[in-house]
């Protein structure tokens, strides 16, 4: 192997797409959400448990009040107490419970709280396992829990009844029913009374203030240069101070701002209302893993193709689906390019639906100039952060690191991709633990949302960005720096309809399961991109570089090293994936060249392809070369 080939193979086996200076590992800071993860119950769970305990004691007390003393018995409360009068007004009969009746009432009341506690334990266990609480199989736990509690409460209670006559047992059950009904009515009346008082007090304290400090959606507000520019480095301390001072004038503000360390805890709910709502929804718990179906890469392709044809009435060739899936293994950015109406936007949307993932559809606007269009900006006028759909979904993805998220940038080249997506292009080149973007510079005493550490938002490795690009006069050309980092798939025409055969039902495919399938393909020697493959392919690439000055860089070699094995594992041919890389990564850069040496050079490339791989085995490259030759 000569020196040129040796250098190329070194680049091919490199772990990074291009050499860059190693940065010192950042010092790890404490994650404000980590402390929450150590607790099993949330505040909402404890509040529910407290309310059930209150009802338990109320029901026991009600039983004492509504029972009529028997002969020779005395009562610790007045016979004409309010609860007894309420029972009489409802037309319920007067019953003498005696000690046995009171005991069964106590048992039922106690088991109500035990039932609530058991249900909360099961609910939190399902939530931490990433399962939906209302799934059908989970009711196999809820219903037996209810039946066991009912059996224990009434069973133990009936055992202590004496004598065992039908009249005595019916009297005990009727007494429990009366106690429960009266206690429930009082419980609901107290809830209405307390709720009304709280509503009156809160609105009286905040009288004269806006009904909602975070109600402005800012959808119709113009994004002027003064507001949007430099949002990442802008000093917003004074703006946050004004928000804090506004809160401090109210009882609510004094409660939220008196944290002891001067931190503005309550301000984040005003500055980041949507992100704070997401924190509350997940209670600080990230769903670390989700169950996934056991399925191979060829089965995914076959089943997905049937799903598209049966459920969506969309028809794609197997190779297009292989390019799409294998492309996810080598880059988190894909570009689906071609004419309008060829199914570019439908493919990622349908794939997310097929694998039970999330598709976030983001229509790109012609006015987008920087990352504020995607991540939002702090508005000095409203003192809130303009939280975009992109930002909210990216933030929520941090709570679901094992669920596939596909962010579809529709018509991404209607504005300049290298402008508004520049920060993402750079960050995605780093190791995955460094995939962080600055949302804004925060004041030192500001307590941000749980997943917005120091104003930085992380990009989970489960997130993929799929851009669709039309080829017409209304769009901008995409820069080579974008093409080099992305996997670009051409949609030249719509595939002909066909009758699908096989299973077309959806599957559950987690991000970790997909990565394992990719890793298994990379570790399989039968799918490897060998030195012989590299030598044959690099001969054509070297000629193009020598003749036209178009380089086949290290980044592309690394992409090939990852994508070729996965494409082969999906059932594709090696010639098809090599043809894909040659046409999209090299020959596409020759478009628009009209020098004297172009036509002979293109003809020679055709000859080299035919001699190395056989005529007709590189249809994409051959078609592109013939089209360029015809124009000259």
Buried (B, 14 or more C-beta within 10 A) or exposed (E): EEEEBEEBBEBBEBEBBEEEEEEEEEEEEEEBBEEBBEBEBBEEBEEBBEBBBEBBEBBBBBBBBBBBEEEEEEBEEEEEBEBBEBBEEEEBEEBEBBEBBBBBBBBBBBBBBBBBBBBBBBBBBBBBEBBEBEEEEBEEBBEEBEEBBEEBBBEBBBEEBEEEEEEBBEBBBBBBBBBBBBBBBBBEEEEEEEEEEEEEEEEEEBEEEEEEBBEBEBEEEEBEEEBBBEBBEBEBBEBBBEBBEBBBEBEBBEEBBEEEEEBBBBBBBBBBBBBBBBBEEBBBBBBBBBEBBEBBBBBBBBBBBBBBBBBBEBBBEBBBBBBBBBBBBBBBBBBBBBBEEBBBBBBBBBBBBBBBBBBBBBEBEEEBBBBBBBBBBBBBEBBBBBBBBBBBBBBBBBBBBBBBBBBBBBBBBBBBBBBBBBBBBEBBBBEEEEBBBBBBBBBEBBBBBBBBBEBBBBBBBBBBBBBBBBEEEEBBBBBEEBBBBBBBBBBEEBBEEEEBEEEBEBBBBBBBBBBEBBEBBBEEEEBBBEBEBBBBBBEBBBBBBEBBEBEBEBBBBBBBBBBBBBBBBBBBEBBBBBBBBBBBBBBBBBEEBEEEEBBEBBEBBBEBBBEBBEEEBBEBBBEBBEEBBEEE
